[in-house]
Amino acid sequence: MPRASIPGTPAIPGTPATPDTPATPDTPALGGSRWNTFPTAGTTLTAREFFTATEPLLQGIIDDNALTSADIAVLEDQIRATLALGTRETALPLYLGPDSASAARELGAQAETIGRELASWSTEALERLLTDPVPLPAGPLVVRSHCYGHLLTPSAADLLLGRRGGPVSMQLYNEWLHQLVLLRDALLPFTNWQDAPLLITPTGLRHTEPARDAFLTELLVRQIRHTSIVAFARNVVTGTSGPAGYGFEASGGTALPAVLDQPPLTAPRHLLTWRPDPSVGETATYVAELQDYYAAPRTLVEDLPPATTTSGPLTARPVTAPVVDGTRTARIEVTHDGTTAHVDLGQALRGHRFAHREDPAAAAASGTAEAWSALRAPGLVWTQSGDATVNATAQDDLVVLALLGRLYPENLTLRPADHSADRSAARPAARTTTDGTGPSRLAILVNSAQAH
């Protein structure tokens, strides 16, 4: 007798089935409408831990359909089609082309990578559960799951609704598939997605649906804002919303842009990295000191002190301010020969997102600026008198990031020092010099090693 309920005699959601073995009040037995062992108050799980907790749903599908190893390929094709991009069955109709925004390209690459991994986990789980089933001691497993519009392949529809399936199998599969889609989407903002802590409730990840809908709508219909990526990531981790910002911290760690521990030239512009930190307690959002950088004071490159030979290296470290009304600011503190300069981390990350990674029309600069002079300048450094270059080839990544926060972010380029203009002479320029009313091109040269 299959473990899942027989169509036509469904269990009533919320009504426990007669258990084969007693269940303690703290940990009700799996079965009936209970497909997980999440604590009532919610908990935090990694992607792998959450996936494992969904396996009873797969077991119910196997039992109700009397699936065999010959059926695994059908369900494997289904989950791969659902989690892929560009398929008929995709759950994320995101078109990626050569002119797609950088945020869409990064999130699309994340979707493909995470989707392939979750599909592999699914195949492995199905094969294992055929021979080593999950016990459902409370009796048949029945889950009332709405249709979420996830399109089935013809073979999967035949298997789940035709040959041996029926309403029970279909609803079990609906719930499992929807939870996997929610899982994939919840992980999109994080470079180290396997380590991100996900808030889980007794309904799995359904609590993320309103925030997910807002996040995906913006991704699919416009150029998604960085603050929207952060807001969704915060909801996934904490279940709460908060002020708009460039990162956040929650109990046990921080979520800040990946460039803080990757080379600026190659780091993702829009993705976050979860960094565990046991000292973090309350939830707070990181916000920029200036919301409107257009209004910031500016210093012309030509007004900086002339370039000189810098004695000794520049050293940098991040420094955070106290939390005030649920927000906090942070700075990059750069020190040289006992003197310190401070750059707002929010502006530095903004500069990193905006900067071009390579200037296809690289040409001889009409001026140069010294890194330390630029870092000590008041306001944001810019030029209106032709192309200028800041040489940061001797500086570490955090110093380069600080420079990105000191230079006006329009017409700004990050370029490896060994960039060859000949390699890209056939391509059109990404930016052009202005007519004198706007900023001319400003480039930061970095070591080739920082490009890898």
Summary of the structure (lengths in Angstrom):
residues: 452
radius of gyration: 26.6
end to end distance: 58.1
largest distance: 85.1
contacts: 1483
relative contact order: 0.10
helix: 37%
strand: 17%
